[in-house]
Amino acid sequence: MPTKSQDRRKVRLSRALGIPLTPKAAKYLEKRPYAPGEHGRTKRKQDSDYAVRLREKQRLREQYGIREKQMRNTFNEARRTQGLTGENLVELLEMRLDALVLRAGFARTTAQARQLVVHRHILVDGQTVDRPSFRVKPGQLIHVKAKSEGTEPFQVAAAGGHADVLPPVPGYLEVELDKLHATLLRRPKRAEVPVTGDVQLVVEYYAAR
């Protein structure tokens, strides 16, 4: 479970980036989308091009909850992959095991999805995988370890307990929630991936570094 200080950090970061990073942050943003204090409603001065690109990069990185080094490594891989770099970047990030555990509805937040993987509750094709960054391949089955299925977090998930805060299951993922099974059918397409951000600005940010 996240601590109160972690919750507050996510709320502050969500306000700064203009996107809800957790369900709790979404509630706070709905009530008060501006920062606290007397200057909270003040119109912000025009950002520089660099600041705009930096914010887009941070928005994408925080939605996947990854470190800068991981983000840059994935960008470099996306640049080497045939196709549009920005779209490749999101597609590669979306094939992370923790991202797909979240999309499948097995977890409520990215942080919880990562925790489930690290604590060895998640299998891929019958093998325990404890690396959130593990790249799932099309056709592979993601499922919950039999010993873990009866625990409260997974019972809540299997009953659809996270549906109120998660987007609909995307078309590249086939989910049998009652069985806690999910199969990556194919490589995701950027237009289907439920993350917010201008990927071209992210490409421009890294290209200028």
ZIGI-V131656 format. One record per pair of residues at least 24 apart in sequence whose C-alpha atoms are under 10 Angstrom apart, sorted by the first residue. I is the first residue (numbers start at 0). GAP is how many residues later the second one is. D is the distance in whole Angstrom. If there is no record, write none. Layout:
BEGIN
I_GAP_D / I_GAP_D
END
This chain:
BEGIN
0_110_9 / 0_111_8 / 0_114_9 / 1_109_8 / 1_110_9 / 9_52_9 / 10_24_10 / 11_24_10 / 12_45_10 / 12_46_9 / 12_49_9 / 13_45_9 / 13_48_9 / 13_49_10 / 15_39_9 / 15_43_9 / 16_38_7 / 16_39_8 / 16_41_8 / 16_42_6 / 16_43_10 / 16_45_9 / 17_37_10 / 17_41_8 / 17_178_10 / 18_40_8 / 18_43_10 / 18_44_9 / 18_176_10 / 18_177_8 / 18_178_9 / 19_39_10 / 19_43_9 / 19_176_10 / 20_38_9 / 20_41_7 / 20_42_6 / 20_43_9 / 20_44_9 / 20_88_8 / 20_89_9 / 21_41_9 / 21_86_9 / 21_87_6 / 21_88_8 / 21_89_9 / 21_143_9 / 22_85_8 / 22_86_8 / 22_139_10 / 22_141_9 / 22_142_6 / 22_143_9 / 23_141_10 / 25_139_9 / 48_152_9 / 48_155_10 / 48_156_9 / 49_151_9 / 49_154_9 / 49_155_7 / 49_158_9 / 50_154_9 / 51_149_8 / 51_150_9 / 51_153_9 / 52_145_9 / 52_146_9 / 52_147_9 / 52_148_5 / 52_149_6 / 52_150_9 / 52_151_7 / 52_152_5 / 52_153_9 / 53_147_8 / 53_148_7 / 53_150_9 / 53_151_6 / 53_152_9 / 54_142_9 / 54_143_10 / 54_146_9 / 54_147_9 / 54_150_10 / 55_140_9 / 55_141_6 / 55_142_6 / 55_143_8 / 55_144_9 / 55_145_6 / 55_146_6 / 55_147_10 / 55_149_9 / 56_140_8 / 56_141_9 / 56_142_8 / 56_143_10 / 56_144_7 / 56_145_5 / 56_146_8 / 56_147_10 / 56_148_7 / 56_149_9 / 57_139_9 / 57_144_9 / 58_136_9 / 58_137_7 / 58_138_7 / 58_139_9 / 58_143_9 / 59_29_10 / 59_30_8 / 59_33_10 / 59_135_7 / 59_136_7 / 59_137_6 / 59_138_9 / 59_139_8 / 59_142_8 / 60_32_9 / 60_136_10 / 60_141_10 / 61_48_10 / 62_36_9 / 62_46_10 / 62_47_8 / 62_131_10 / 62_132_7 / 62_133_8 / 62_134_10 / 63_26_10 / 63_29_7 / 63_30_8 / 63_32_9 / 63_34_9 / 63_35_7 / 63_45_10 / 63_46_7 / 63_47_9 / 63_50_10 / 63_131_9 / 64_33_10 / 64_34_9 / 64_44_10 / 64_45_7 / 64_46_7 / 64_49_9 / 65_27_10 / 65_44_10 / 65_66_10 / 65_67_9 / 69_63_9 / 71_134_8 / 74_127_9 / 74_128_8 / 74_131_8 / 74_132_10 / 75_130_9 / 77_125_10 / 78_124_9 / 78_128_10 / 83_115_10 / 83_116_9 / 83_119_10 / 84_114_9 / 84_115_8 / 84_117_10 / 84_118_7 / 85_104_9 / 85_112_9 / 85_113_5 / 85_114_6 / 85_115_9 / 85_116_7 / 85_117_6 / 85_118_9 / 86_101_10 / 86_102_7 / 86_103_5 / 86_104_9 / 86_112_7 / 86_113_8 / 86_116_10 / 87_99_10 / 87_100_9 / 87_101_8 / 87_102_8 / 87_111_10 / 88_101_9 / 88_110_8 / 88_113_9 / 88_114_9 / 89_98_9 / 89_99_8 / 89_100_6 / 89_101_10 / 89_103_8 / 89_105_9 / 89_107_10 / 89_109_8 / 90_96_7 / 90_97_5 / 90_98_6 / 90_99_6 / 90_100_10 / 90_101_10 / 90_102_8 / 91_43_8 / 91_44_10 / 91_95_8 / 91_96_8 / 91_97_10 / 91_98_10 / 92_40_9 / 92_42_9 / 92_95_10 / 92_100_10 / 93_39_10 / 93_41_9 / 93_42_9 / 93_93_9 / 93_94_7 / 93_95_9 / 93_96_9 / 93_99_7 / 93_100_9 / 93_101_9 / 94_38_9 / 94_39_8 / 94_40_6 / 94_41_5 / 94_42_7 / 94_43_9 / 94_89_8 / 94_91_10 / 94_92_8 / 94_93_8 / 95_35_9 / 95_36_7 / 95_37_5 / 95_38_6 / 95_39_5 / 95_40_6 / 95_41_9 / 96_25_9 / 96_26_10 / 96_27_9 / 96_32_9 / 96_33_9 / 96_34_8 / 96_35_5 / 96_36_6 / 96_37_5 / 96_38_6 / 96_39_6 / 96_40_10 / 96_45_8 / 97_24_10 / 97_32_10 / 97_33_8 / 97_34_5 / 97_35_7 / 97_36_8 / 97_37_9 / 97_38_10 / 98_33_8 / 98_34_9 / 98_35_10 / 98_36_10 / 98_37_10 / 99_32_10 / 99_35_10 / 99_36_8 / 99_42_8 / 99_69_10 / 99_73_8 / 99_82_8 / 99_83_9 / 99_84_8 / 100_31_9 / 100_41_8 / 100_42_9 / 100_43_10 / 100_79_10 / 100_80_10 / 100_81_8 / 101_60_10 / 101_64_8 / 101_65_10 / 101_67_10 / 102_63_7 / 102_64_8 / 102_65_8 / 102_66_6 / 102_67_8 / 102_70_8 / 102_72_9 / 102_79_9 / 102_90_9 / 102_91_9 / 103_38_9 / 103_39_10 / 103_53_9 / 103_58_10 / 103_59_10 / 103_62_9 / 103_63_10 / 103_64_9 / 103_65_6 / 103_66_9 / 103_69_7 / 103_70_8 / 103_71_6 / 103_72_9 / 103_73_8 / 103_76_8 / 103_77_8 / 103_78_6 / 103_79_9 / 103_80_10 / 104_49_10 / 104_51_10 / 104_52_6 / 104_53_8 / 104_54_10 / 104_55_7 / 104_56_8 / 104_57_6 / 104_58_7 / 104_60_10 / 104_61_7 / 104_62_9 / 104_63_9 / 104_64_8 / 104_70_9 / 104_71_10 / 104_72_7 / 104_75_9 / 104_77_9 / 105_37_9 / 105_38_9 / 105_47_8 / 105_48_7 / 105_49_9 / 105_50_9 / 105_51_5 / 105_52_7 / 105_53_10 / 105_54_9 / 105_55_9 / 105_56_8 / 105_69_10 / 105_71_8 / 105_74_7 / 105_75_9 / 105_76_9 / 106_46_8 / 106_47_8 / 106_49_9 / 106_50_7 / 106_51_10 / 106_54_9 / 106_55_7 / 106_56_10 / 106_59_9 / 107_45_10 / 107_48_10 / 107_49_8 / 107_53_8 / 107_54_6 / 107_55_9 / 107_56_9 / 107_57_7 / 107_58_7 / 108_53_9 / 108_56_9 / 108_57_9 / 111_41_10 / 115_28_9 / 115_32_10 / 115_37_10 / 115_38_10 / 116_27_10 / 119_24_9 / 119_25_8 / 119_28_9 / 120_24_5 / 120_25_9 / 120_26_8 / 120_27_6 / 120_28_9 / 120_33_10 / 121_24_10 / 121_26_9 / 121_58_10 / 122_58_10 / 123_57_10 / 123_58_10 / 123_59_9 / 124_58_10 / 135_47_9 / 135_48_7 / 135_51_9 / 136_46_9 / 136_47_7 / 136_48_9 / 136_49_8 / 136_50_8 / 137_34_9 / 137_35_9 / 137_45_8 / 137_46_5 / 137_47_5 / 137_48_5 / 137_49_6 / 137_50_9 / 138_34_10 / 138_43_10 / 138_44_6 / 138_45_6 / 138_46_5 / 138_47_7 / 138_48_10 / 139_42_9 / 139_43_6 / 139_44_6 / 139_45_8 / 139_46_10 / 140_32_10 / 140_33_9 / 140_34_10 / 140_40_7 / 140_41_6 / 140_42_4 / 140_43_7 / 140_44_9 / 141_33_9 / 141_38_8 / 141_39_6 / 141_40_5 / 141_41_6 / 141_42_8 / 142_32_10 / 142_33_10 / 142_34_10 / 142_36_8 / 142_37_6 / 142_38_5 / 142_39_6 / 142_40_9 / 143_35_9 / 143_36_6 / 143_37_7 / 143_38_9 / 144_35_9 / 145_34_10 / 148_30_9 / 148_31_8 / 153_24_10 / 153_26_8 / 154_25_9 / 165_28_9 / 166_26_10 / 166_27_7 / 166_28_10 / 167_26_9 / 168_24_10 / 168_25_9 / 169_24_8
END
